[in-house]
Amino acid sequence: MKAIKGGLSSSNELRDEIYWSEQVELQIKSQLSRQVYCQKKGINYHQFVYWSKKIKREALRELVSVQLKSESSVPVVEMCQKIIGTLNLKNGKQLQIYDEAALLLVLEKVV
């Protein structure tokens, strides 16, 4: 197996990323704090935090910047995808979320 940066093989790093992504998702769904979740699951808290941040950074790299137009300009075409979450903003606007990874990022920031 070919070694990559940090000395980990690509298959080991991929396995770790899959494992920790699942743990982060389960922690969010559990509504437990990170610390309590790690205690209950017997997971190293510091590793959990490290991987949470790493996964978040990777997800942020995949985001695309968009420029919003005012309501009076071009009418908005409804998305074909199902809305999985809506965030009511302080300015009265709503942020509709169609992607589970984006929802996890938002929940991590607001919870």
Backbone atoms as SQL, in Angstrom:
CREATE TABLE atoms (id INTEGER PRIMARY KEY, chain TEXT, resi INTEGER, resn TEXT, atom TEXT, x REAL, y REAL, z REAL);
INSERT INTO atoms VALUES
  (1, 'A', 1, 'MET', 'N', 0.828, -1.177, 0.000),
  (2, 'A', 1, 'MET', 'CA', 0.000, 0.000, 0.000),
  (3, 'A', 1, 'MET', 'C', 0.875, 1.243, 0.000),
  (4, 'A', 2, 'LYS', 'N', 0.525, 2.188, -0.799),
  (5, 'A', 2, 'LYS', 'CA', 1.310, 3.407, -0.905),
  (6, 'A', 2, 'LYS', 'C', 1.038, 4.329, 0.280),
  (7, 'A', 3, 'ALA', 'N', 2.104, 4.841, 0.884),
  (8, 'A', 3, 'ALA', 'CA', 1.949, 5.738, 2.030),
  (9, 'A', 3, 'ALA', 'C', 1.649, 7.153, 1.545),
  (10, 'A', 4, 'ILE', 'N', 0.842, 7.860, 2.308),
  (11, 'A', 4, 'ILE', 'CA', 0.549, 9.254, 2.002),
  (12, 'A', 4, 'ILE', 'C', 0.980, 10.110, 3.179),
  (13, 'A', 5, 'LYS', 'N', 0.809, 11.428, 3.071),
  (14, 'A', 5, 'LYS', 'CA', 1.271, 12.330, 4.127),
  (15, 'A', 5, 'LYS', 'C', 0.789, 11.868, 5.492),
  (16, 'A', 6, 'GLY', 'N', 1.636, 12.066, 6.477),
  (17, 'A', 6, 'GLY', 'CA', 1.319, 11.658, 7.833),
  (18, 'A', 6, 'GLY', 'C', 1.583, 10.182, 8.081),
  (19, 'A', 7, 'GLY', 'N', 2.010, 9.445, 7.047),
  (20, 'A', 7, 'GLY', 'CA', 2.358, 8.061, 7.223),
  (21, 'A', 7, 'GLY', 'C', 1.182, 7.097, 7.184),
  (22, 'A', 8, 'LEU', 'N', -0.025, 7.563, 6.994),
  (23, 'A', 8, 'LEU', 'CA', -1.181, 6.676, 6.937),
  (24, 'A', 8, 'LEU', 'C', -1.394, 6.211, 5.509),
  (25, 'A', 9, 'SER', 'N', -1.823, 4.969, 5.362),
  (26, 'A', 9, 'SER', 'CA', -2.180, 4.512, 4.026),
  (27, 'A', 9, 'SER', 'C', -3.516, 5.137, 3.664),
  (28, 'A', 10, 'SER', 'N', -3.771, 5.270, 2.377),
  (29, 'A', 10, 'SER', 'CA', -5.011, 5.910, 1.948),
  (30, 'A', 10, 'SER', 'C', -6.235, 5.120, 2.405),
  (31, 'A', 11, 'SER', 'N', -6.146, 3.790, 2.436),
  (32, 'A', 11, 'SER', 'CA', -7.302, 3.000, 2.866),
  (33, 'A', 11, 'SER', 'C', -7.556, 3.174, 4.364),
  (34, 'A', 12, 'ASN', 'N', -6.487, 3.301, 5.168),
  (35, 'A', 12, 'ASN', 'CA', -6.671, 3.536, 6.603),
  (36, 'A', 12, 'ASN', 'C', -7.294, 4.896, 6.858),
  (37, 'A', 13, 'GLU', 'N', -6.816, 5.900, 6.149),
  (38, 'A', 13, 'GLU', 'CA', -7.366, 7.239, 6.345),
  (39, 'A', 13, 'GLU', 'C', -8.823, 7.290, 5.908),
  (40, 'A', 14, 'LEU', 'N', -9.142, 6.635, 4.800),
  (41, 'A', 14, 'LEU', 'CA', -10.526, 6.588, 4.332),
  (42, 'A', 14, 'LEU', 'C', -11.407, 5.870, 5.348),
  (43, 'A', 15, 'ARG', 'N', -10.921, 4.761, 5.898),
  (44, 'A', 15, 'ARG', 'CA', -11.668, 4.023, 6.911),
  (45, 'A', 15, 'ARG', 'C', -11.902, 4.893, 8.140),
  (46, 'A', 16, 'ASP', 'N', -10.854, 5.611, 8.579),
  (47, 'A', 16, 'ASP', 'CA', -10.987, 6.511, 9.727),
  (48, 'A', 16, 'ASP', 'C', -12.006, 7.607, 9.449),
  (49, 'A', 17, 'GLU', 'N', -11.926, 8.185, 8.256),
  (50, 'A', 17, 'GLU', 'CA', -12.840, 9.277, 7.918),
  (51, 'A', 17, 'GLU', 'C', -14.292, 8.793, 7.904),
  (52, 'A', 18, 'ILE', 'N', -14.525, 7.617, 7.373),
  (53, 'A', 18, 'ILE', 'CA', -15.877, 7.054, 7.349),
  (54, 'A', 18, 'ILE', 'C', -16.362, 6.812, 8.786),
  (55, 'A', 19, 'TYR', 'N', -15.507, 6.198, 9.606),
  (56, 'A', 19, 'TYR', 'CA', -15.868, 5.916, 10.994),
  (57, 'A', 19, 'TYR', 'C', -16.215, 7.201, 11.742),
  (58, 'A', 20, 'TRP', 'N', -15.335, 8.210, 11.646),
  (59, 'A', 20, 'TRP', 'CA', -15.548, 9.432, 12.410),
  (60, 'A', 20, 'TRP', 'C', -16.711, 10.245, 11.850),
  (61, 'A', 21, 'SER', 'N', -16.932, 10.203, 10.550),
  (62, 'A', 21, 'SER', 'CA', -18.101, 10.887, 9.968),
  (63, 'A', 21, 'SER', 'C', -19.381, 10.296, 10.543),
  (64, 'A', 22, 'GLU', 'N', -19.405, 8.969, 10.644),
  (65, 'A', 22, 'GLU', 'CA', -20.579, 8.302, 11.227),
  (66, 'A', 22, 'GLU', 'C', -20.756, 8.697, 12.689),
  (67, 'A', 23, 'GLN', 'N', -19.652, 8.758, 13.437),
  (68, 'A', 23, 'GLN', 'CA', -19.733, 9.119, 14.852),
  (69, 'A', 23, 'GLN', 'C', -20.240, 10.556, 15.026),
  (70, 'A', 24, 'VAL', 'N', -19.748, 11.466, 14.181),
  (71, 'A', 24, 'VAL', 'CA', -20.194, 12.862, 14.260),
  (72, 'A', 24, 'VAL', 'C', -21.688, 12.945, 13.968),
  (73, 'A', 25, 'GLU', 'N', -22.121, 12.237, 12.946),
  (74, 'A', 25, 'GLU', 'CA', -23.546, 12.248, 12.593),
  (75, 'A', 25, 'GLU', 'C', -24.396, 11.656, 13.726),
  (76, 'A', 26, 'LEU', 'N', -23.938, 10.552, 14.301),
  (77, 'A', 26, 'LEU', 'CA', -24.674, 9.931, 15.406),
  (78, 'A', 26, 'LEU', 'C', -24.716, 10.840, 16.635),
  (79, 'A', 27, 'GLN', 'N', -23.621, 11.538, 16.895),
  (80, 'A', 27, 'GLN', 'CA', -23.587, 12.455, 18.045),
  (81, 'A', 27, 'GLN', 'C', -24.602, 13.578, 17.852),
  (82, 'A', 28, 'ILE', 'N', -24.667, 14.133, 16.664),
  (83, 'A', 28, 'ILE', 'CA', -25.614, 15.218, 16.398),
  (84, 'A', 28, 'ILE', 'C', -27.052, 14.709, 16.551),
  (85, 'A', 29, 'LYS', 'N', -27.320, 13.532, 15.984),
  (86, 'A', 29, 'LYS', 'CA', -28.669, 12.965, 16.080),
  (87, 'A', 29, 'LYS', 'C', -29.041, 12.615, 17.520),
  (88, 'A', 30, 'SER', 'N', -28.049, 12.268, 18.339),
  (89, 'A', 30, 'SER', 'CA', -28.316, 11.884, 19.726),
  (90, 'A', 30, 'SER', 'C', -28.719, 13.069, 20.590),
  (91, 'A', 31, 'GLN', 'N', -28.391, 14.271, 20.153),
  (92, 'A', 31, 'GLN', 'CA', -28.640, 15.509, 20.885),
  (93, 'A', 31, 'GLN', 'C', -27.865, 15.568, 22.204),
  (94, 'A', 32, 'LEU', 'N', -26.865, 14.726, 22.338),
  (95, 'A', 32, 'LEU', 'CA', -25.982, 14.781, 23.494),
  (96, 'A', 32, 'LEU', 'C', -24.826, 15.722, 23.180),
  (97, 'A', 33, 'SER', 'N', -24.223, 16.283, 24.214),
  (98, 'A', 33, 'SER', 'CA', -23.027, 17.086, 23.988),
  (99, 'A', 33, 'SER', 'C', -21.928, 16.154, 23.488),
  (100, 'A', 34, 'ARG', 'N', -20.906, 16.720, 22.869),
  (101, 'A', 34, 'ARG', 'CA', -19.792, 15.907, 22.379),
  (102, 'A', 34, 'ARG', 'C', -19.173, 15.104, 23.520),
  (103, 'A', 35, 'GLN', 'N', -18.974, 15.779, 24.635),
  (104, 'A', 35, 'GLN', 'CA', -18.305, 15.137, 25.767),
  (105, 'A', 35, 'GLN', 'C', -19.124, 13.965, 26.315),
  (106, 'A', 36, 'VAL', 'N', -20.420, 14.177, 26.500),
  (107, 'A', 36, 'VAL', 'CA', -21.285, 13.114, 27.028),
  (108, 'A', 36, 'VAL', 'C', -21.369, 11.967, 26.030),
  (109, 'A', 37, 'TYR', 'N', -21.505, 12.289, 24.750),
  (110, 'A', 37, 'TYR', 'CA', -21.569, 11.251, 23.720),
  (111, 'A', 37, 'TYR', 'C', -20.309, 10.385, 23.755),
  (112, 'A', 38, 'CYS', 'N', -19.153, 11.023, 23.822),
  (113, 'A', 38, 'CYS', 'CA', -17.883, 10.283, 23.848),
  (114, 'A', 38, 'CYS', 'C', -17.771, 9.402, 25.089),
  (115, 'A', 39, 'GLN', 'N', -18.207, 9.918, 26.230),
  (116, 'A', 39, 'GLN', 'CA', -18.179, 9.126, 27.462),
  (117, 'A', 39, 'GLN', 'C', -19.060, 7.888, 27.336),
  (118, 'A', 40, 'LYS', 'N', -20.276, 8.084, 26.800),
  (119, 'A', 40, 'LYS', 'CA', -21.216, 6.966, 26.674),
  (120, 'A', 40, 'LYS', 'C', -20.737, 5.920, 25.678),
  (121, 'A', 41, 'LYS', 'N', -20.046, 6.353, 24.624),
  (122, 'A', 41, 'LYS', 'CA', -19.585, 5.439, 23.571),
  (123, 'A', 41, 'LYS', 'C', -18.164, 4.932, 23.803),
  (124, 'A', 42, 'GLY', 'N', -17.488, 5.449, 24.836),
  (125, 'A', 42, 'GLY', 'CA', -16.116, 5.035, 25.095),
  (126, 'A', 42, 'GLY', 'C', -15.147, 5.535, 24.035),
  (127, 'A', 43, 'ILE', 'N', -15.433, 6.708, 23.488),
  (128, 'A', 43, 'ILE', 'CA', -14.618, 7.303, 22.420),
  (129, 'A', 43, 'ILE', 'C', -13.712, 8.369, 23.033),
  (130, 'A', 44, 'ASN', 'N', -12.494, 8.437, 22.548),
  (131, 'A', 44, 'ASN', 'CA', -11.560, 9.471, 22.981),
  (132, 'A', 44, 'ASN', 'C', -12.095, 10.833, 22.543),
  (133, 'A', 45, 'TYR', 'N', -12.386, 11.704, 23.500),
  (134, 'A', 45, 'TYR', 'CA', -12.982, 13.008, 23.224),
  (135, 'A', 45, 'TYR', 'C', -12.099, 13.864, 22.319),
  (136, 'A', 46, 'HIS', 'N', -10.803, 13.868, 22.562),
  (137, 'A', 46, 'HIS', 'CA', -9.899, 14.716, 21.780),
  (138, 'A', 46, 'HIS', 'C', -9.808, 14.241, 20.324),
  (139, 'A', 47, 'GLN', 'N', -9.845, 12.922, 20.120),
  (140, 'A', 47, 'GLN', 'CA', -9.874, 12.414, 18.750),
  (141, 'A', 47, 'GLN', 'C', -11.182, 12.803, 18.072),
  (142, 'A', 48, 'PHE', 'N', -12.274, 12.728, 18.827),
  (143, 'A', 48, 'PHE', 'CA', -13.578, 13.088, 18.273),
  (144, 'A', 48, 'PHE', 'C', -13.578, 14.546, 17.806),
  (145, 'A', 49, 'VAL', 'N', -13.056, 15.438, 18.644),
  (146, 'A', 49, 'VAL', 'CA', -13.003, 16.858, 18.295),
  (147, 'A', 49, 'VAL', 'C', -12.111, 17.072, 17.075),
  (148, 'A', 50, 'TYR', 'N', -10.940, 16.400, 17.051),
  (149, 'A', 50, 'TYR', 'CA', -10.028, 16.516, 15.911),
  (150, 'A', 50, 'TYR', 'C', -10.727, 16.127, 14.618),
  (151, 'A', 51, 'TRP', 'N', -11.375, 14.962, 14.609),
  (152, 'A', 51, 'TRP', 'CA', -12.033, 14.496, 13.395),
  (153, 'A', 51, 'TRP', 'C', -13.254, 15.341, 13.038),
  (154, 'A', 52, 'SER', 'N', -13.983, 15.827, 14.044),
  (155, 'A', 52, 'SER', 'CA', -15.119, 16.712, 13.765),
  (156, 'A', 52, 'SER', 'C', -14.660, 17.939, 12.991),
  (157, 'A', 53, 'LYS', 'N', -13.568, 18.539, 13.455),
  (158, 'A', 53, 'LYS', 'CA', -13.039, 19.730, 12.786),
  (159, 'A', 53, 'LYS', 'C', -12.515, 19.398, 11.401),
  (160, 'A', 54, 'LYS', 'N', -11.825, 18.273, 11.265),
  (161, 'A', 54, 'LYS', 'CA', -11.284, 17.865, 9.968),
  (162, 'A', 54, 'LYS', 'C', -12.407, 17.620, 8.965),
  (163, 'A', 55, 'ILE', 'N', -13.448, 16.927, 9.389),
  (164, 'A', 55, 'ILE', 'CA', -14.586, 16.642, 8.517),
  (165, 'A', 55, 'ILE', 'C', -15.283, 17.941, 8.118),
  (166, 'A', 56, 'LYS', 'N', -15.419, 18.848, 9.067),
  (167, 'A', 56, 'LYS', 'CA', -16.058, 20.137, 8.795),
  (168, 'A', 56, 'LYS', 'C', -15.251, 20.933, 7.768),
  (169, 'A', 57, 'ARG', 'N', -13.921, 20.957, 7.943),
  (170, 'A', 57, 'ARG', 'CA', -13.063, 21.673, 6.976),
  (171, 'A', 57, 'ARG', 'C', -13.222, 21.107, 5.574),
  (172, 'A', 58, 'GLU', 'N', -13.248, 19.788, 5.475),
  (173, 'A', 58, 'GLU', 'CA', -13.410, 19.140, 4.168),
  (174, 'A', 58, 'GLU', 'C', -14.767, 19.500, 3.559),
  (175, 'A', 59, 'ALA', 'N', -15.805, 19.502, 4.374),
  (176, 'A', 59, 'ALA', 'CA', -17.144, 19.842, 3.876),
  (177, 'A', 59, 'ALA', 'C', -17.196, 21.297, 3.418),
  (178, 'A', 60, 'LEU', 'N', -16.528, 22.187, 4.152),
  (179, 'A', 60, 'LEU', 'CA', -16.526, 23.601, 3.776),
  (180, 'A', 60, 'LEU', 'C', -15.820, 23.828, 2.444),
  (181, 'A', 61, 'ARG', 'N', -14.809, 23.022, 2.154),
  (182, 'A', 61, 'ARG', 'CA', -14.105, 23.145, 0.870),
  (183, 'A', 61, 'ARG', 'C', -15.012, 22.829, -0.304),
  (184, 'A', 62, 'GLU', 'N', -16.022, 21.985, -0.051),
  (185, 'A', 62, 'GLU', 'CA', -16.935, 21.574, -1.101),
  (186, 'A', 62, 'GLU', 'C', -18.064, 22.579, -1.335),
  (187, 'A', 63, 'LEU', 'N', -18.223, 23.532, -0.418),
  (188, 'A', 63, 'LEU', 'CA', -19.299, 24.514, -0.567),
  (189, 'A', 63, 'LEU', 'C', -18.989, 25.475, -1.702),
  (190, 'A', 64, 'VAL', 'N', -20.013, 25.936, -2.339),
  (191, 'A', 64, 'VAL', 'CA', -19.875, 26.872, -3.444),
  (192, 'A', 64, 'VAL', 'C', -20.450, 28.215, -3.013),
  (193, 'A', 65, 'SER', 'N', -19.727, 29.269, -3.286),
  (194, 'A', 65, 'SER', 'CA', -20.206, 30.602, -2.961),
  (195, 'A', 65, 'SER', 'C', -21.295, 31.010, -3.953),
  (196, 'A', 66, 'VAL', 'N', -22.368, 31.587, -3.429),
  (197, 'A', 66, 'VAL', 'CA', -23.453, 32.061, -4.294),
  (198, 'A', 66, 'VAL', 'C', -23.784, 33.489, -3.932),
  (199, 'A', 67, 'GLN', 'N', -24.266, 34.221, -4.914),
  (200, 'A', 67, 'GLN', 'CA', -24.701, 35.581, -4.664),
  (201, 'A', 67, 'GLN', 'C', -26.216, 35.611, -4.751),
  (202, 'A', 68, 'LEU', 'N', -26.844, 36.104, -3.681),
  (203, 'A', 68, 'LEU', 'CA', -28.293, 36.163, -3.640),
  (204, 'A', 68, 'LEU', 'C', -28.786, 37.420, -4.329),
  (205, 'A', 69, 'LYS', 'N', -29.902, 37.297, -5.006),
  (206, 'A', 69, 'LYS', 'CA', -30.511, 38.445, -5.665),
  (207, 'A', 69, 'LYS', 'C', -31.686, 38.908, -4.814),
  (208, 'A', 70, 'SER', 'N', -32.002, 40.179, -4.928),
  (209, 'A', 70, 'SER', 'CA', -33.121, 40.691, -4.142),
  (210, 'A', 70, 'SER', 'C', -34.426, 40.072, -4.631),
  (211, 'A', 71, 'GLU', 'N', -35.418, 40.079, -3.763),
  (212, 'A', 71, 'GLU', 'CA', -36.704, 39.469, -4.095),
  (213, 'A', 71, 'GLU', 'C', -37.376, 40.146, -5.280),
  (214, 'A', 72, 'SER', 'N', -37.079, 41.417, -5.511),
  (215, 'A', 72, 'SER', 'CA', -37.751, 42.145, -6.574),
  (216, 'A', 72, 'SER', 'C', -37.180, 41.837, -7.960),
  (217, 'A', 73, 'SER', 'N', -36.017, 41.181, -8.023),
  (218, 'A', 73, 'SER', 'CA', -35.423, 40.899, -9.328),
  (219, 'A', 73, 'SER', 'C', -35.962, 39.593, -9.899),
  (220, 'A', 74, 'VAL', 'N', -35.114, 38.673, -10.213),
  (221, 'A', 74, 'VAL', 'CA', -35.501, 37.438, -10.877),
  (222, 'A', 74, 'VAL', 'C', -36.265, 36.528, -9.915),
  (223, 'A', 75, 'PRO', 'N', -37.421, 35.978, -10.343),
  (224, 'A', 75, 'PRO', 'CA', -38.153, 35.069, -9.463),
  (225, 'A', 75, 'PRO', 'C', -37.331, 33.808, -9.189),
  (226, 'A', 76, 'VAL', 'N', -37.490, 33.275, -7.989),
  (227, 'A', 76, 'VAL', 'CA', -36.735, 32.091, -7.593),
  (228, 'A', 76, 'VAL', 'C', -37.424, 30.847, -8.139),
  (229, 'A', 77, 'VAL', 'N', -36.650, 29.983, -8.776),
  (230, 'A', 77, 'VAL', 'CA', -37.184, 28.720, -9.276),
  (231, 'A', 77, 'VAL', 'C', -37.063, 27.700, -8.157),
  (232, 'A', 78, 'GLU', 'N', -38.144, 27.016, -7.873),
  (233, 'A', 78, 'GLU', 'CA', -38.116, 26.044, -6.780),
  (234, 'A', 78, 'GLU', 'C', -37.196, 24.890, -7.121),
  (235, 'A', 79, 'MET', 'N', -36.493, 24.424, -6.108),
  (236, 'A', 79, 'MET', 'CA', -35.582, 23.300, -6.275),
  (237, 'A', 79, 'MET', 'C', -36.403, 22.017, -6.415),
  (238, 'A', 80, 'CYS', 'N', -35.858, 21.062, -7.146),
  (239, 'A', 80, 'CYS', 'CA', -36.519, 19.766, -7.311),
  (240, 'A', 80, 'CYS', 'C', -36.252, 18.857, -6.124),
  (241, 'A', 81, 'GLN', 'N', -35.241, 19.187, -5.344),
  (242, 'A', 81, 'GLN', 'CA', -34.884, 18.360, -4.201),
  (243, 'A', 81, 'GLN', 'C', -35.814, 18.642, -3.023),
  (244, 'A', 82, 'LYS', 'N', -35.861, 17.700, -2.107),
  (245, 'A', 82, 'LYS', 'CA', -36.678, 17.833, -0.905),
  (246, 'A', 82, 'LYS', 'C', -35.947, 18.694, 0.128),
  (247, 'A', 83, 'ILE', 'N', -36.663, 19.618, 0.741),
  (248, 'A', 83, 'ILE', 'CA', -36.106, 20.452, 1.801),
  (249, 'A', 83, 'ILE', 'C', -36.031, 19.592, 3.058),
  (250, 'A', 84, 'ILE', 'N', -34.822, 19.514, 3.671),
  (251, 'A', 84, 'ILE', 'CA', -34.674, 18.705, 4.878),
  (252, 'A', 84, 'ILE', 'C', -34.566, 19.564, 6.134),
  (253, 'A', 85, 'GLY', 'N', -34.475, 20.879, 5.952),
  (254, 'A', 85, 'GLY', 'CA', -34.408, 21.762, 7.102),
  (255, 'A', 85, 'GLY', 'C', -34.602, 23.202, 6.698),
  (256, 'A', 86, 'THR', 'N', -35.162, 23.993, 7.587),
  (257, 'A', 86, 'THR', 'CA', -35.357, 25.413, 7.347),
  (258, 'A', 86, 'THR', 'C', -34.877, 26.174, 8.573),
  (259, 'A', 87, 'LEU', 'N', -34.091, 27.208, 8.330),
  (260, 'A', 87, 'LEU', 'CA', -33.570, 28.039, 9.408),
  (261, 'A', 87, 'LEU', 'C', -34.185, 29.424, 9.258),
  (262, 'A', 88, 'ASN', 'N', -34.897, 29.882, 10.289),
  (263, 'A', 88, 'ASN', 'CA', -35.479, 31.220, 10.277),
  (264, 'A', 88, 'ASN', 'C', -34.433, 32.205, 10.774),
  (265, 'A', 89, 'LEU', 'N', -34.057, 33.148, 9.930),
  (266, 'A', 89, 'LEU', 'CA', -33.012, 34.105, 10.260),
  (267, 'A', 89, 'LEU', 'C', -33.589, 35.325, 10.966),
  (268, 'A', 90, 'LYS', 'N', -32.745, 36.054, 11.671),
  (269, 'A', 90, 'LYS', 'CA', -33.185, 37.225, 12.429),
  (270, 'A', 90, 'LYS', 'C', -33.785, 38.301, 11.540),
  (271, 'A', 91, 'ASN', 'N', -33.337, 38.368, 10.278),
  (272, 'A', 91, 'ASN', 'CA', -33.837, 39.401, 9.367),
  (273, 'A', 91, 'ASN', 'C', -35.175, 39.018, 8.730),
  (274, 'A', 92, 'GLY', 'N', -35.775, 37.902, 9.185),
  (275, 'A', 92, 'GLY', 'CA', -37.073, 37.485, 8.670),
  (276, 'A', 92, 'GLY', 'C', -36.976, 36.552, 7.470),
  (277, 'A', 93, 'LYS', 'N', -35.807, 36.374, 6.927),
  (278, 'A', 93, 'LYS', 'CA', -35.621, 35.479, 5.785),
  (279, 'A', 93, 'LYS', 'C', -35.526, 34.042, 6.275),
  (280, 'A', 94, 'GLN', 'N', -35.656, 33.107, 5.348),
  (281, 'A', 94, 'GLN', 'CA', -35.511, 31.697, 5.678),
  (282, 'A', 94, 'GLN', 'C', -34.396, 31.093, 4.836),
  (283, 'A', 95, 'LEU', 'N', -33.611, 30.238, 5.470),
  (284, 'A', 95, 'LEU', 'CA', -32.582, 29.479, 4.773),
  (285, 'A', 95, 'LEU', 'C', -33.084, 28.054, 4.678),
  (286, 'A', 96, 'GLN', 'N', -33.338, 27.605, 3.449),
  (287, 'A', 96, 'GLN', 'CA', -33.812, 26.242, 3.249),
  (288, 'A', 96, 'GLN', 'C', -32.617, 25.363, 2.914),
  (289, 'A', 97, 'ILE', 'N', -32.546, 24.213, 3.556),
  (290, 'A', 97, 'ILE', 'CA', -31.398, 23.321, 3.405),
  (291, 'A', 97, 'ILE', 'C', -31.857, 22.038, 2.714),
  (292, 'A', 98, 'TYR', 'N', -31.126, 21.690, 1.657),
  (293, 'A', 98, 'TYR', 'CA', -31.469, 20.524, 0.855),
  (294, 'A', 98, 'TYR', 'C', -30.466, 19.379, 1.025),
  (295, 'A', 99, 'ASP', 'N', -29.320, 19.659, 1.625),
  (296, 'A', 99, 'ASP', 'CA', -28.233, 18.698, 1.694),
  (297, 'A', 99, 'ASP', 'C', -27.950, 18.331, 3.149),
  (298, 'A', 100, 'GLU', 'N', -27.814, 17.029, 3.424),
  (299, 'A', 100, 'GLU', 'CA', -27.602, 16.567, 4.802),
  (300, 'A', 100, 'GLU', 'C', -26.279, 17.070, 5.380),
  (301, 'A', 101, 'ALA', 'N', -25.240, 17.101, 4.558),
  (302, 'A', 101, 'ALA', 'CA', -23.938, 17.584, 5.045),
  (303, 'A', 101, 'ALA', 'C', -24.033, 19.058, 5.437),
  (304, 'A', 102, 'ALA', 'N', -24.752, 19.849, 4.637),
  (305, 'A', 102, 'ALA', 'CA', -24.927, 21.263, 4.963),
  (306, 'A', 102, 'ALA', 'C', -25.734, 21.421, 6.247),
  (307, 'A', 103, 'LEU', 'N', -26.747, 20.590, 6.419),
  (308, 'A', 103, 'LEU', 'CA', -27.553, 20.640, 7.636),
  (309, 'A', 103, 'LEU', 'C', -26.700, 20.323, 8.862),
  (310, 'A', 104, 'LEU', 'N', -25.845, 19.318, 8.762),
  (311, 'A', 104, 'LEU', 'CA', -24.964, 18.959, 9.876),
  (312, 'A', 104, 'LEU', 'C', -24.038, 20.114, 10.236),
  (313, 'A', 105, 'LEU', 'N', -23.523, 20.808, 9.218),
  (314, 'A', 105, 'LEU', 'CA', -22.648, 21.954, 9.475),
  (315, 'A', 105, 'LEU', 'C', -23.396, 23.067, 10.201),
  (316, 'A', 106, 'VAL', 'N', -24.602, 23.357, 9.745),
  (317, 'A', 106, 'VAL', 'CA', -25.408, 24.406, 10.368),
  (318, 'A', 106, 'VAL', 'C', -25.730, 24.034, 11.805),
  (319, 'A', 107, 'LEU', 'N', -26.153, 22.794, 12.022),
  (320, 'A', 107, 'LEU', 'CA', -26.511, 22.356, 13.375),
  (321, 'A', 107, 'LEU', 'C', -25.301, 22.407, 14.305),
  (322, 'A', 108, 'GLU', 'N', -24.141, 22.075, 13.784),
  (323, 'A', 108, 'GLU', 'CA', -22.938, 22.115, 14.611),
  (324, 'A', 108, 'GLU', 'C', -22.641, 23.535, 15.068),
  (325, 'A', 109, 'LYS', 'N', -22.946, 24.525, 14.231),
  (326, 'A', 109, 'LYS', 'CA', -22.696, 25.921, 14.574),
  (327, 'A', 109, 'LYS', 'C', -23.716, 26.473, 15.555),
  (328, 'A', 110, 'VAL', 'N', -24.973, 26.074, 15.423),
  (329, 'A', 110, 'VAL', 'CA', -26.021, 26.692, 16.237),
  (330, 'A', 110, 'VAL', 'C', -26.324, 25.917, 17.511),
  (331, 'A', 111, 'VAL', 'N', -25.907, 24.680, 17.597),
  (332, 'A', 111, 'VAL', 'CA', -26.211, 23.876, 18.794),
  (333, 'A', 111, 'VAL', 'C', -25.122, 24.016, 19.812);
